[in-house]
Amino acid sequence: MAMNVEQAIDVVRETLTLMLTLSLPILAAALVIGLIVSLMQAVTQVQEQTLSFVPKIVGMGVAAIVVLPWIIMQIMDFATRMFAGPNW
């Protein structure tokens, strides 16, 4: 059975929404760590631009490991819905 335009748009919309939802915890960790490092730089008057990269990378890695089971479940649910057939 062929997919019509509205169904294709719904699938693309759901895919993009899932992608944004899955990336949100990791990006939020980078934002919080960046704000904390920037605050510490402002307080101590250390204005090194590269200082925030290592804490952000480590924090994003930790956040990714912590939310990985949830991410996997979301992707598995999405894949199951997509392979189940035309129930869009």
N, C-alpha and C positions, 0 to 999 in steps of 0.2 A: 504494500500500500504506500502510495506516495505521500510525502509530507507537503502540506500547503504552506503558504508564506507566513500565516499567523502562527502556525505550530513551530516553524523554524525560528521565528522571532522569539517565541516563548522559550525555546531551548537555549538560544544564545543568551537571552536575558537571565535565565536561571544559572547558566554556566558562569557568566560574569559576576552575578551576585555571589555565587559560591566562592569564586576566586577571591573576591574582595573580603568576604567573611573569613576565609581561611588565612588570609594574609594579615588581618587586623591585629591579632595578639602579638605577632612578631614585630609589626610596625609600631604598635603601641609601646612595646618594650624599648625599642630604639628611641622613641620620642621621650619617654620618661627618663631614660639614662642620659640622653642628650641634654635634657633640661637640668638634670642634677649636676652633670659635669659643667655645664655653662654657668650654673649658679655658683659652684665651687670656684670656677675660674674668676668670676666676678668678685667673689669675696676675697680670694687670695691675690687678685690682680695678676694672675698668671695668664697671659694671652697667647698660648700656644695653640695653633689651629689643629694640629694633628693629635692632640691629647685625647680627644673624645672618640677616636676611631676604635682603639682597642677595647675600651669598655663597652662600646656599642656592639661590636662584633661578638664579644663574649656573651653579653646579655641577650643578643638575638639568638645565639646558639643555644643558650640555656632555655630561653622561651620556646624555641622550636622543639627541643627535646621534651619539655614539659607538656606541650599541647599536641605532640605527635599522635598519641592514641586518638584524641578527638578528631584531628585532621584526617586520619586514616578512616575512621568511622564515617565521617561526612563524605569522603570520596567514594567509599564503598556503597553508601546509600544512593549517591548520585549515579554511580555506574549501574547499580541494580535497576534504578528507575529508567535509565536510558536504554539498557539492554532488554528490559521487560516487554517493550513493544510500544505500540501507538496509544499509550494512555496519557498523552500530554494534555 
